[in-house]
Amino acid sequence: MNKKLIVASALAFLWIAGVCQAGQVPHAVGGFVLNRDIAEFKNFVIMETALPIRHMENIEVVETQPIAGIKSGLIAFATCAAPGHIVRIKLKYTDASKKFFEKLLKRIKNKYGEPDEYRGDAFHILIAWKWSFVDNDGQRISLSLQHNSMDSEEKKGNAIKLTMTSLIEKDRQCYLKKALDRREILRQREWKVVNPGLSSWDLYVPR
Protein backbone atom coordinates (compact mmCIF):
# COMPACT_ATOMS: atom_id res chain seq x y z
CA MET A 1 0.00 0.00 0.00
CA ASN A 2 1.55 3.32 -1.05
CA LYS A 3 1.93 6.32 1.23
CA LYS A 4 -0.92 8.34 -0.36
CA LEU A 5 -3.36 5.46 0.08
CA ILE A 6 -2.32 5.03 3.71
CA VAL A 7 -2.88 8.74 4.38
CA ALA A 8 -6.25 8.70 2.59
CA SER A 9 -7.34 5.65 4.58
CA ALA A 10 -6.29 7.29 7.83
CA LEU A 11 -8.22 10.47 7.01
CA ALA A 12 -11.32 8.44 6.09
CA PHE A 13 -11.07 6.56 9.39
CA LEU A 14 -10.80 9.81 11.36
CA TRP A 15 -13.81 11.26 9.50
CA ILE A 16 -15.91 8.16 10.24
CA ALA A 17 -14.77 8.22 13.85
CA GLY A 18 -15.82 11.86 14.10
CA VAL A 19 -19.26 11.14 12.69
CA CYS A 20 -19.73 8.17 15.00
CA GLN A 21 -18.48 10.04 18.06
CA ALA A 22 -21.94 11.29 18.88
CA GLY A 23 -23.45 7.84 18.39
CA GLN A 24 -26.77 9.27 17.26
CA VAL A 25 -28.46 11.75 14.96
CA PRO A 26 -30.75 14.52 16.30
CA HIS A 27 -34.38 14.32 15.27
CA ALA A 28 -36.11 16.38 17.95
CA VAL A 29 -35.79 19.69 19.79
CA GLY A 30 -38.13 21.68 22.03
CA GLY A 31 -40.64 18.82 22.11
CA PHE A 32 -41.07 18.69 18.31
CA VAL A 33 -39.90 15.75 16.18
CA LEU A 34 -38.83 15.71 12.53
CA ASN A 35 -40.85 13.53 10.14
CA ARG A 36 -43.75 13.26 12.60
CA ASP A 37 -47.22 14.51 11.70
CA ILE A 38 -47.84 18.12 12.70
CA ALA A 39 -51.28 16.99 13.93
CA GLU A 40 -49.56 15.23 16.83
CA PHE A 41 -48.41 18.64 18.07
CA LYS A 42 -51.65 20.57 17.53
CA ASN A 43 -51.68 21.59 21.20
CA PHE A 44 -48.28 23.28 20.80
CA VAL A 45 -48.82 25.20 17.55
CA ILE A 46 -51.34 27.66 16.13
CA MET A 47 -52.57 25.89 13.01
CA GLU A 48 -54.55 28.96 11.90
CA THR A 49 -51.22 30.71 11.23
CA ALA A 50 -50.18 28.17 8.56
CA LEU A 51 -48.76 29.84 5.47
CA PRO A 52 -46.70 28.58 2.49
CA ILE A 53 -43.06 29.64 2.31
CA ARG A 54 -42.32 32.05 -0.54
CA HIS A 55 -40.65 30.21 -3.45
CA MET A 56 -41.23 26.95 -1.53
CA GLU A 57 -45.01 26.84 -1.62
CA ASN A 58 -45.05 23.10 -1.02
CA ILE A 59 -43.76 23.73 2.51
CA GLU A 60 -46.03 25.43 5.06
CA VAL A 61 -45.06 26.92 8.41
CA VAL A 62 -47.03 27.42 11.61
CA GLU A 63 -46.20 29.46 14.68
CA THR A 64 -45.75 27.80 18.05
CA GLN A 65 -47.89 28.53 21.07
CA PRO A 66 -46.10 29.90 24.16
CA ILE A 67 -43.67 27.23 25.37
CA ALA A 68 -41.59 27.36 28.54
CA GLY A 69 -38.08 28.51 27.68
CA ILE A 70 -38.98 29.21 24.06
CA LYS A 71 -39.72 32.79 23.00
CA SER A 72 -41.06 31.91 19.54
CA GLY A 73 -40.95 29.17 16.95
CA LEU A 74 -41.83 28.20 13.41
CA ILE A 75 -42.58 24.59 12.51
CA ALA A 76 -42.46 23.72 8.81
CA PHE A 77 -44.22 20.71 7.30
CA ALA A 78 -44.51 19.04 3.91
CA THR A 79 -47.70 19.00 1.83
CA CYS A 80 -46.99 16.54 -1.00
CA ALA A 81 -44.63 13.59 -0.54
CA ALA A 82 -45.41 13.29 3.16
CA PRO A 83 -48.35 15.61 3.88
CA GLY A 84 -48.21 17.10 7.35
CA HIS A 85 -44.82 15.66 8.22
CA ILE A 86 -42.47 18.08 9.97
CA VAL A 87 -39.41 18.99 7.88
CA ARG A 88 -37.96 21.83 9.95
CA ILE A 89 -38.06 23.03 13.55
CA LYS A 90 -36.88 26.59 14.19
CA LEU A 91 -36.96 27.91 17.74
CA LYS A 92 -35.82 31.10 19.42
CA TYR A 93 -34.88 30.75 23.07
CA THR A 94 -36.20 33.05 25.79
CA ASP A 95 -32.66 33.51 27.11
CA ALA A 96 -30.90 35.74 24.56
CA SER A 97 -27.57 35.93 26.41
CA LYS A 98 -24.17 34.94 25.02
CA LYS A 99 -23.60 32.90 28.19
CA PHE A 100 -26.65 30.73 27.47
CA PHE A 101 -25.47 30.26 23.87
CA GLU A 102 -22.02 29.12 24.97
CA LYS A 103 -23.45 26.64 27.48
CA LEU A 104 -25.82 25.22 24.87
CA LEU A 105 -23.07 25.05 22.25
CA LYS A 106 -20.86 23.12 24.67
CA ARG A 107 -23.62 20.60 25.38
CA ILE A 108 -24.32 20.08 21.67
CA LYS A 109 -20.60 19.59 20.95
CA ASN A 110 -20.36 17.04 23.76
CA LYS A 111 -23.26 15.11 22.27
CA TYR A 112 -22.68 15.44 18.53
CA GLY A 113 -19.04 16.43 18.14
CA GLU A 114 -17.53 19.51 16.57
CA PRO A 115 -19.65 21.38 13.98
CA ASP A 116 -18.99 20.84 10.28
CA GLU A 117 -19.24 24.46 9.23
CA TYR A 118 -19.14 28.04 10.51
CA ARG A 119 -21.98 30.12 9.07
CA GLY A 120 -21.57 33.37 11.00
CA ASP A 121 -19.75 36.57 10.10
CA ALA A 122 -16.07 37.35 10.57
CA PHE A 123 -16.78 39.86 13.35
CA HIS A 124 -18.82 37.37 15.41
CA ILE A 125 -21.79 39.71 15.57
CA LEU A 126 -23.68 36.74 14.19
CA ILE A 127 -22.22 33.44 15.39
CA ALA A 128 -23.67 30.42 13.61
CA TRP A 129 -22.52 26.79 13.61
CA LYS A 130 -23.86 23.97 11.48
CA TRP A 131 -23.74 20.17 11.83
CA SER A 132 -24.70 17.72 9.07
CA PHE A 133 -25.91 14.15 9.62
CA VAL A 134 -27.32 11.12 7.81
CA ASP A 135 -29.58 8.89 9.91
CA ASN A 136 -30.10 5.14 9.68
CA ASP A 137 -32.89 5.65 7.12
CA GLY A 138 -30.62 7.65 4.84
CA GLN A 139 -32.35 10.93 5.69
CA ARG A 140 -30.06 13.99 5.61
CA ILE A 141 -30.47 16.25 8.63
CA SER A 142 -28.85 19.57 9.45
CA LEU A 143 -28.57 21.27 12.82
CA SER A 144 -27.82 24.99 13.12
CA LEU A 145 -27.23 27.00 16.27
CA GLN A 146 -26.79 30.76 16.21
CA HIS A 147 -26.32 33.78 18.44
CA ASN A 148 -26.94 37.31 17.19
CA SER A 149 -25.62 40.09 19.42
CA MET A 150 -27.32 42.95 17.61
CA ASP A 151 -30.36 43.58 15.44
CA SER A 152 -29.74 43.27 11.72
CA GLU A 153 -31.33 40.95 9.17
CA GLU A 154 -31.49 38.26 11.84
CA LYS A 155 -33.35 38.89 15.10
CA LYS A 156 -31.25 39.39 18.22
CA GLY A 157 -30.82 36.39 20.52
CA ASN A 158 -30.29 32.63 20.38
CA ALA A 159 -31.96 30.33 17.88
CA ILE A 160 -31.73 26.70 16.82
CA LYS A 161 -32.86 25.07 13.59
CA LEU A 162 -33.23 21.36 12.91
CA THR A 163 -34.00 20.44 9.29
CA MET A 164 -34.61 17.21 7.40
CA THR A 165 -33.21 18.47 4.11
CA SER A 166 -33.76 15.26 2.17
CA LEU A 167 -37.49 15.28 2.96
CA ILE A 168 -37.76 18.93 1.89
CA GLU A 169 -36.18 18.03 -1.46
CA LYS A 170 -38.39 14.97 -1.87
CA ASP A 171 -41.50 17.03 -1.17
CA ARG A 172 -40.38 19.70 -3.63
CA GLN A 173 -39.94 17.12 -6.41
CA CYS A 174 -43.39 15.72 -5.64
CA TYR A 175 -44.86 19.21 -5.81
CA LEU A 176 -43.26 20.01 -9.14
CA LYS A 177 -44.25 16.66 -10.64
CA LYS A 178 -47.90 17.02 -9.71
CA ALA A 179 -47.97 20.74 -10.54
CA LEU A 180 -50.09 21.39 -7.49
CA ASP A 181 -49.72 25.12 -7.62
CA ARG A 182 -50.92 27.12 -10.65
CA ARG A 183 -48.36 29.81 -9.81
CA GLU A 184 -45.56 27.35 -10.54
CA ILE A 185 -47.08 26.63 -13.96
CA LEU A 186 -47.28 30.37 -14.66
CA ARG A 187 -43.63 30.86 -13.67
CA GLN A 188 -42.52 28.21 -16.14
CA ARG A 189 -44.43 29.76 -19.06
CA GLU A 190 -42.44 31.50 -21.80
CA TRP A 191 -43.25 35.12 -21.06
CA LYS A 192 -42.72 37.94 -23.54
CA VAL A 193 -40.30 40.60 -22.31
CA VAL A 194 -42.24 43.83 -21.68
CA ASN A 195 -40.89 47.30 -22.36
CA PRO A 196 -41.85 50.01 -19.83
CA GLY A 197 -40.84 52.74 -22.30
CA LEU A 198 -37.82 53.98 -20.36
CA SER A 199 -34.22 54.30 -21.53
CA SER A 200 -31.70 52.10 -19.76
CA TRP A 201 -30.55 54.57 -17.12
CA ASP A 202 -34.05 55.91 -16.52
CA LEU A 203 -35.06 52.30 -15.94
CA TYR A 204 -32.18 51.49 -13.61
CA VAL A 205 -31.89 54.65 -11.50
CA PRO A 206 -34.56 55.37 -8.86
CA ARG A 207 -36.57 58.51 -9.51
N, C-alpha and C positions, 0 to 999 in steps of 0.2 A: 504494500500500500504506500503510495507516494505521500510526500509531506503535505501537499495541498489537500489531498483527500482526507488525511488525518485531521487537519485543521478544520475542514468543512464539517466532518463528522462530530468533532468536539463542539463546534458552535451549534450544530443542530441539537446535540444532546443538552447543552446549556439552555437553549430556547425552550425545548420540551420540558425541561426541569422547571423552568420559570413559569410556564403555563400551568404545570401540574402542582406548583407550590401551594396554591390556594386550595386545591382539591375539590373545588366546586365552581359553579357558574351562577351568578346572581340572576334571579328571576322576579324578585319581589322587593318592594321598598314602601314604607309608610302604610302598610296594610293592603296594598294593591299588588296584583300578580300578573305578569305578562302572559299573554295567550289564554287568559281566563275570560269568560263572558262578562261584559260590563254590567249585565243584569244582576250578577252576584254581588255587586257593590253599590246597588241602587240607593242604599241607605247612607252612603258616604259621598255621593255626587249629586249634582243638580242636573238631571237629565234634560230639563227644559232649556238649558243653556247650550245644548249640542249644536255645533256649527261645523261645516266642512272647512278644511284648511285650504287657503288660497293656493292654487296651482297643484294641490293634492286633494281634490274634491272627494276622492274615494275614502279619505281618512277624516273622521269627525272627532272633535274634542269636546269634552264637558268639563265644567268647573267642579272642584271639590267643595263639599260642605266644610264648615269649620271643623278642624281636626286638631287635637292636642299636639302642640309642638310644631304644627305646620301652619304657616301663615296663609298660603294659597297653593293651588295645584291645578294642573290641567292633565286630564287622562284622555289619551287618544285611542280610538278603536277602529278596526277595519270594517268595511261594509260590503265586500265582495267575496274574496276567497274564503274568509272566515268571519262572516258578519257578527259584529258585536265583540269580537275578541280584542283584548287590549294589546296595542302594539308599542305604546310609549307611556311612561309615567314621569311627569315632570312636577317636582315639588319645590316650594320655597320654604325654608325653615323660619320659624319665628325668631330664633336667635340669629341676628345678622352679624355677630362679632367675628373678628379674625381668629380669636381664640377658639371659638366653637368650630370654625372651619378646620383649623389645624388639628384639633382633637379628632374630628370626624375623618379627616384625611389619614391620620395615623392608624385609626381602626380599620379603614378600608384597605390600606396597604398591608396591614398585618394579616388580613383575611384573604386578599386577592393578589398580593404582590405589588411590585412597582407598576405605575401606569405606563401605557405604551406610547403616549403622546402628550405633549404640552400644547394646549390650545389657547392660552392666554396671551396677553401682550408683553412686550419686552420690559415695560416699566412696572409690571405686577400690579397695575391698577385693577385689571381683570386677571385673576388667576384661575386657570381652568385645566383640569387633568382628565385624560380619557383612557379607559381600559377597553380592550376588545376581547371577546370570548366566542367560542363555539361550543354549544352544549351537546349532550349525548344524542340528541335528535338531529344534529346538524344545523340547528338554528343559530344564526349569528346575532350576538347581543353586544351592545355597547353601553358603557357606564361612564357618565360624565359628572364631575363635581366641580363647582366653581364658586369663587368668592369675588364680589365686585365691591371695591371700597368707595366708589363714588358714582353718582348717577350719570349715565351716558346712554348708549343704545340698550344696554342691559340694565335691569333694575338692580339697585343696591341691595347687597345681602348675600346669603348663601343659598345655593340651589343645587339640586341633584336631578339627573335625567337618566332613566333606564329605558333602553330602546331595543326592540326586537327588529333589527333592520331587515332581516331576510323575509319576515312576514309582511313588512311594509312593501317591499319590492314585489312579493308574490301577489299581494292585494292590488297593487298598481297594475300589474300585467293583466290580472283578471278584469279590472275596470276598463282598461283600454280594449281588451278583446271583446267584451260585451257591449262596449260603447254605451255605458249606462247614462252618461251625461251628455246632453245635446250640445252643451258649450264646448266639449272636447271635439265634437264633430265639426262645429263651426270654426274652431281654431285650426283644424287641419285642412280646411277648404282653401283653394287657391284664390286668394283675394287680389283684386286689382289695386295697384298703388294709387292712392288719391293725391291730388295736388291742391294744397290750400291756397295757391295763388300768391305765395310769398317768395322773394328771392332767397338764396341760401342763407345769408347772414340775417336777414329779417326773420327767417324761420328759426334760426339757431339761438339768436340773442333775445333774452327776455325784454319785453317792452312795458 
